[in-house]
Amino acid sequence: MVKSMPHFRARKQKSGKTYYYFDTQTKPRKEIALGSDYREAVKKWLELSALPAEPSEYNFEELAVKYETEVIPLKANSTQGTNRGDLKKLRQFFCEPKPAPIDAIKPKHIYQLLQWSKDKPTTANRLKRTFSHMFNMARAWGWTERENPCAGIEGFSLEKREVYITDRVYRAVYEQGNDALKDAMDLAYLTGQRPGDTRALTDRNIQDGHLIIRQNKTSAPLRFIIEGELKALLERIALRKEGFKTHTSSLLVSQYGKPMSKQMMRDAFEAARLAAAQKAEDSGDAELAGEIKVFWFYDLRAKAADDVADERGEVAASKQLGHASVQTTKRHYLRRGSKVNATK
């Protein structure tokens, strides 16, 4: 239900088609079918809600409802959460005090949107991208013939994260972590995968001597040969899991044998990082303490890319990260620069 459209419900069927309903708010619960055509459903909803008149043109709230109902569910789970957060902010900007007509949104309003959220430039750029996709969907649905107002409006320039996690920093945090965090850090580093993808791995991902990974964000399939340190890690994980009374198929489990959640991983990592930084400060190594404090768990993906690139080349690093282009790896993950020889 959307606040500005009370009693309006939308349900997507197994066939992929979305049907709309009017909730009468009675007991027992009764709903009036409004059909599958969104525009016609809104007309009927207006009549049943006894609102004064049908809007003369599509507005942002109508677009937000349809986008949230029909487009967002088709995306990866992690992207769905981000999109819904973006939609909340976009509604605040384009629907207060009342929803803006789609055709009334101009390039200047996109610039104002960026300025409105400029204190968080990464978020501002993402809001612009989300709106742009929404507007393109509105064009595809025949809701507007206008050019996308995002065209020609540049987002904020973002500095590339340059932090490289040295073995010394990695070891300092690793030694302060519990067994669950050590497993998580090793698995993230040895595979170079995103935290969410490592948490999603189960025993079923181990097949015919390979660790099979299908990335949630891109659906890129990868097969890691189980050998060397990766083999030792998986054996260590299996042995630790045997010590718990209850079994879970998840590879990464907490200190109590439960599947490791995002919050569990974050709490364990932040505790280990804090303890490692404090230990470095107590020993008088302010430089190491500073390097530890700027360490993010996600930096392990970049560390893996850099280390693989040094040993086997940039193409190998790109393949390990699941990128279709080596340029993506170089642009976002290779932070140390290429190895070169002196002139003489």
N, C-alpha and C positions, 0 to 999 in steps of 0.2 A: 504493500500500500504506500502511496505517495501522499505526503501531507497536504499538498495542494489539490489532490484528487481523492478525497476520502471515499471509502467503500469501493474503490476501483481495484479489481484483482486481475492478475494475468498469470496463466499457467501454460507452460510448454509441454506438449504431449510427446509421447515416444516417437511419433512420426516426425517431430521437429517443428510442427505447426503450433502457433500460440493462439490460445482462446482467451477471451476477456469476459469478466463477470462483474455484476453489481452485487455487493454484499448488503443485504437488507438489515443486518445487525439484529436479527431476531433470534429467539430461542424456541424450538431448535433452529439451528443455523439454516438459513435459506439464501440461495444466490440466484440471481437472474442472469441467464446467459445473454451476452452481448455480441456474440459472434467472433469470427477470426479477423475481420477487417478492422484495423486499429481506428481509422477515422470514423467509421460507422459506429464502432463501439463507444467512442467519445461522444458522439451525437446522442446515442441512447442514454449514456451516463448523465449527460447534461439534462436530458428530459426527466430522468428518474431522480436526479438531485434537485430538481426544480430551480436550476440556476437560470438567470435571466436570458442568456442568449448564447448561441454557438460562437466561438471565436472566429473572426473573419479570416485568420491565417494561422499557420502553425507557429507555435512558440517554443521556447527552449525547454520548458517543463515537459511538453508532449514528446519532444525529441529525447529528453533524458529518460523518460519512462520506457519508451520503445527500445532505446539503446541498451538500457539496463536489463530489459526483459529478453531481448532477442540476440544481442551481440555479445555482451560480456560473458554469458554462460558458455560461449563457444571457445573462450580463451583458456590458457593454462591457469591452474588454480591460483598460483602466486600472482599472476597478472590480473586475475579477477578482483582480488583484494585491493590491489593498487588502483585499478580503474574505479572501483566503487568509492575509494577515498578521494580520487580526483573528481568524480562526479559530485560528491558532496560539496567540494569547494567551488566547482563550476556553477552549481545551483545557487550557492550563496552569492556569487558574483552576478549571474545572469537572471536570477529570479527574485531578487529583493530590490524594491518592495513588491514588484510583480514580474512575471515571466516576460522576457524580451521576445518580440516576434523574431523568428529566424532571419527573415529578410531585412530586418532593421539592424542586424549585427554587421558592423563595418570593420575594415582593417584598424581603424583608430581604437576600436573597442578591444581588439586583440592586444594592441600595444598597452592599453590601460590595464588589461588582465596581467600582462607581464610585470608592469610597474606595481600593481596591487600585491604581487607575491614576490617582489624582487629580493626580499630578505632571505629567501631560499631559492636561489637561481635554478638549481636542479629541478625542484618542484615546479617552478614557474615554466620552465621549458617543457616539462612533462604535461602540464595542464594545457599548454598550447597544442601539443601533439594529440592529446586526447580529444580536445575540441575539434581539431582539424579532421580527425577520423569520423567524429560524430557528424560533422557538416557534410563530409563526403558521402556518408551513409544517407543523410537527408536528401542529397542530390540523387542518389541511386534509387531511393524510394519515391522520387518524384515530388518531394515536398518543397523543393526550391530549384530555381534555375540560375540562381546567383553564383558568381565565382566565389570560391572559398576565401573568406576574408583573411585567412592566415597567410595567403600567398604574398610574398614580398616583405613580410614582417619577421625580422630575425630575432631569435631567442638570445639568451645570454651566452657569452663565451665562457666555457668552463675549463679550468686548468686540469690537465691530466694528473692523476695521482701518481707521484713519483716514488713512493715509499717502497723500498726493497727490504724484505725481511732476511737479514743475514742468519747464518746457521747459529751464531752466538745468541741472537735475540730469540730465535725459535727455541733453542735449547733452554734458555732461561725461563721462558713461560711454560714450556713442556714439563720441566722438572717440578714446577709448582702445581701442576694439574693432577687431578685424580685419574684413575685408570680409564674411566669413560671418556674424559677429555683427550687423553693420550691417543686412544683409539680413533677418535674423531679427527684430531689434528693430523695423525699419520695417514688416515684414509683420504682426507681432503688434499694433502700434499702429494701423496703418491699417485693419485688419479688426476689431480688438477681440476676437480669438479666443484660446482657451486655447493655451498652448505646444504641447501635443500635437496639437491640430488644425492648427496652422500647419505643424508638421513633417510631417504626413501629406499635405499638398497636393502634387500632381504636375501635370505638363503637362496631364493629362487633365481636371483641374478647370477648365481654361480652355476655355469653350465659348460660341460666339456672342456674343462681346463681354462675357462675364460670368466672374467667378471663382466657381465653384460650391463651396459648403462644406456638408457634412453633419456636424454636430457629433457627436463620438464619445459624449459623455455623454448627450445628450438626443435625438440623431438629428434635431435641428431643421435643416431645409434653409434655406440662405441663398444669395442671388444678389447678388454685388457687381458693380455696373457698373464696367467697367474704363475709368477715365478719370482725369484729373488725376494726383495723386501716385502712386496705385496703378498706373496705366498706366506711369508712368516707372519705378517700382520693378520691375515685371515685365519690362520691357524691359532694365533693368540686370542683373537676375538671368539672363535668357536670354543676354545678351552675355558675362557672366562664365563661364557654363557652357560656352560655345563654346570657351573657352581650354583646356579639359581634354581629354586624349586619350580618356578613357572617358566615355560619356554615361550619365546617369541621369535618369529622369523627375521625380525629386523637385525641388521648387522650391528648397528650402533645402539647400544643400550646404556641406561644409566647405571649408577652404582648399585641400584636395587634390582636390576634386570628388566626394567621397563623400557619400551622403545624411547629413544632419545627425542624429545621435542625441541622445537626451536628455542623455547625459553630455557630449557635445561642446558642446551649447548651454550647459549649466551651467558647464563649465570655462571657456569663452570669456567668459561673462558675469561670472563671479566674478573672473577675471583683469582684465577691463576695469574692473570696479567698484573693485577694490583699487588699481589704478594711478590711477584718477580721484580716489579719496579721498586717496591719497598726494600727488598733485599739488596738490590743494586745501590740504592741510595745509602743504606746503612753501611755498605762496604766502601763508600766514597766514590763510586763510579757513576757520576751524574750523567755522563754521556750515554751510557748503556740504559740508565733509567729513562732518559728522554726517548730513546729509540723504542723501548718497550711500551711506553705510554701511547705511542701513535700506531701500534700494531693492531690491525683489525683481523678477525678470523678470515674474512674474505680475501685478505692479502696473500693467503696461502695459494690461491689460484694463480696469482701473478708470480709468486715465487717459483711454483712448479713450472710455469711457462718459461721464465728466465733460465732456470737451471737446465731444463731440457734443451732450450735453444743453445746454451753454451756447449752442451755435450753432443747433441745430435742435429742441431740446426733449427732455424725458425719454422721450416715446414713441419718438422716433427712436433714442435711445440703447438703449432696451429691444429694439427690433427688430434693431439691429446686433448686440447680444450674443446674440440668439436666445432671449430670454426670452418665455414665454407671458404673463407679467404684468409690468407696469411696476413693481409693488410689489417684485418680486424685485430688479430693477435698483436701485431706490432704497434697499432695505434693505442690499444687499451691496456695491454698486459706486459709487454716487454719494457722494463724500466731501467735496466742497467746499460743499455747501449750495446752495439756490436763490438766484438773483439777485433782489434786491428793491430798491425805491426807498425813499428816506427819506420820512418823513411829509410834509415840505414841502421 
